[in-house]
């Protein structure tokens, strides 16, 4: 799901617009007008969990992940977030 059609996703309702690009080797990049960084990811479809390890920064864990209609929805620290397929 993550790497299909170029692997580009945008974080919904985020200013500045943040773009994530997922690659087949389980790495990703994210960028907007303020940041540009990268790291590794793992997607556990069975347990509905997406883990992003951002190099030298932080680990983000999105839980209760569901993919529907080009959107990947889940919660990070109890806050709902949505990635939209680009």
C-alpha positions as YAML, in Angstrom:
chain: A
units: angstrom
residues:
- id: 1
  name: UNK
  ca: [0.00, 0.00, 0.00]
- id: 2
  name: UNK
  ca: [2.62, 2.53, 1.08]
- id: 3
  name: UNK
  ca: [4.96, 2.25, -1.92]
- id: 4
  name: UNK
  ca: [2.35, 1.93, -4.69]
- id: 5
  name: UNK
  ca: [2.30, 4.54, -7.47]
- id: 6
  name: UNK
  ca: [5.49, 6.29, -6.39]
- id: 7
  name: UNK
  ca: [4.90, 6.04, -2.64]
- id: 8
  name: UNK
  ca: [3.95, 9.71, -2.09]
- id: 9
  name: UNK
  ca: [1.55, 10.69, 0.70]
- id: 10
  name: UNK
  ca: [0.58, 14.00, 2.32]
- id: 11
  name: UNK
  ca: [-0.40, 14.57, 5.93]
- id: 12
  name: UNK
  ca: [-3.98, 15.87, 5.91]
- id: 13
  name: UNK
  ca: [-4.73, 19.30, 7.40]
- id: 14
  name: UNK
  ca: [-1.09, 20.01, 8.24]
- id: 15
  name: UNK
  ca: [0.46, 23.40, 7.62]
- id: 16
  name: UNK
  ca: [2.96, 23.58, 6.11]
- id: 17
  name: UNK
  ca: [2.05, 20.65, 3.85]
- id: 18
  name: UNK
  ca: [4.18, 17.65, 4.82]
- id: 19
  name: UNK
  ca: [4.95, 15.03, 2.16]
- id: 20
  name: UNK
  ca: [6.07, 11.50, 2.96]
- id: 21
  name: UNK
  ca: [7.63, 9.23, 0.33]
- id: 22
  name: UNK
  ca: [7.88, 5.51, 1.12]
- id: 23
  name: UNK
  ca: [10.37, 3.23, -0.66]
- id: 24
  name: UNK
  ca: [10.50, -0.55, -1.17]
- id: 25
  name: UNK
  ca: [13.62, -0.93, 1.01]
- id: 26
  name: UNK
  ca: [11.60, 0.17, 4.09]
- id: 27
  name: UNK
  ca: [13.05, 3.68, 4.11]
- id: 28
  name: UNK
  ca: [11.11, 6.93, 3.80]
- id: 29
  name: UNK
  ca: [11.65, 10.65, 3.48]
- id: 30
  name: UNK
  ca: [9.50, 13.50, 4.73]
- id: 31
  name: UNK
  ca: [9.70, 17.15, 3.89]
- id: 32
  name: UNK
  ca: [7.95, 20.48, 4.04]
- id: 33
  name: UNK
  ca: [9.10, 24.10, 4.00]
- id: 34
  name: UNK
  ca: [10.69, 23.70, 7.47]
- id: 35
  name: UNK
  ca: [12.06, 20.15, 7.61]
- id: 36
  name: UNK
  ca: [13.67, 17.54, 5.42]
- id: 37
  name: UNK
  ca: [14.58, 14.24, 6.99]
- id: 38
  name: UNK
  ca: [14.37, 10.50, 6.51]
- id: 39
  name: UNK
  ca: [14.41, 7.19, 8.30]
- id: 40
  name: UNK
  ca: [13.05, 3.67, 8.24]
- id: 41
  name: UNK
  ca: [9.53, 2.34, 8.58]
- id: 42
  name: UNK
  ca: [7.68, -0.87, 9.27]
- id: 43
  name: UNK
  ca: [4.04, -1.54, 8.47]
- id: 44
  name: UNK
  ca: [2.30, -4.32, 10.38]
- id: 45
  name: UNK
  ca: [-1.00, -4.72, 8.54]
- id: 46
  name: UNK
  ca: [-2.22, -7.53, 10.83]
- id: 47
  name: UNK
  ca: [-1.78, -5.44, 14.00]
- id: 48
  name: UNK
  ca: [-2.72, -2.16, 12.26]
- id: 49
  name: UNK
  ca: [0.53, -0.41, 13.18]
- id: 50
  name: UNK
  ca: [2.88, 1.86, 11.20]
- id: 51
  name: UNK
  ca: [6.20, 2.68, 12.87]
- id: 52
  name: UNK
  ca: [8.40, 5.52, 11.59]
- id: 53
  name: UNK
  ca: [11.96, 5.79, 12.92]
- id: 54
  name: UNK
  ca: [13.23, 9.24, 12.01]
- id: 55
  name: UNK
  ca: [17.04, 9.40, 11.97]
- id: 56
  name: UNK
  ca: [18.50, 11.07, 15.07]
- id: 57
  name: UNK
  ca: [15.09, 12.46, 16.08]
- id: 58
  name: UNK
  ca: [12.15, 10.38, 17.13]
- id: 59
  name: UNK
  ca: [10.01, 7.33, 16.64]
- id: 60
  name: UNK
  ca: [6.39, 7.81, 15.62]
- id: 61
  name: UNK
  ca: [3.96, 4.93, 16.04]
- id: 62
  name: UNK
  ca: [0.61, 5.14, 14.27]
- id: 63
  name: UNK
  ca: [-1.89, 2.65, 15.70]
- id: 64
  name: UNK
  ca: [-5.35, 1.47, 14.64]
- id: 65
  name: UNK
  ca: [-4.29, 2.06, 11.04]
- id: 66
  name: UNK
  ca: [-6.94, 1.60, 8.36]
- id: 67
  name: UNK
  ca: [-6.63, 2.14, 4.61]
- id: 68
  name: UNK
  ca: [-9.74, 3.21, 2.71]
- id: 69
  name: UNK
  ca: [-10.42, 5.36, -0.36]
- id: 70
  name: UNK
  ca: [-6.79, 6.47, -0.78]
- id: 71
  name: UNK
  ca: [-6.43, 7.46, 2.87]
- id: 72
  name: UNK
  ca: [-4.43, 5.85, 5.65]
- id: 73
  name: UNK
  ca: [-5.97, 6.81, 9.00]
- id: 74
  name: UNK
  ca: [-4.66, 6.09, 12.47]
- id: 75
  name: UNK
  ca: [-3.68, 7.53, 15.82]
- id: 76
  name: UNK
  ca: [-0.33, 8.81, 17.03]
- id: 77
  name: UNK
  ca: [-0.30, 9.30, 20.79]
- id: 78
  name: UNK
  ca: [-4.10, 9.34, 20.85]
- id: 79
  name: UNK
  ca: [-4.29, 12.05, 18.17]
- id: 80
  name: UNK
  ca: [-5.92, 11.07, 14.88]
- id: 81
  name: UNK
  ca: [-3.88, 11.56, 11.74]
- id: 82
  name: UNK
  ca: [-4.49, 10.88, 8.07]
- id: 83
  name: UNK
  ca: [-2.08, 10.33, 5.20]
- id: 84
  name: UNK
  ca: [-3.59, 10.97, 1.76]
- id: 85
  name: UNK
  ca: [-2.26, 9.12, -1.30]
- id: 86
  name: UNK
  ca: [-0.79, 11.49, -3.90]
...
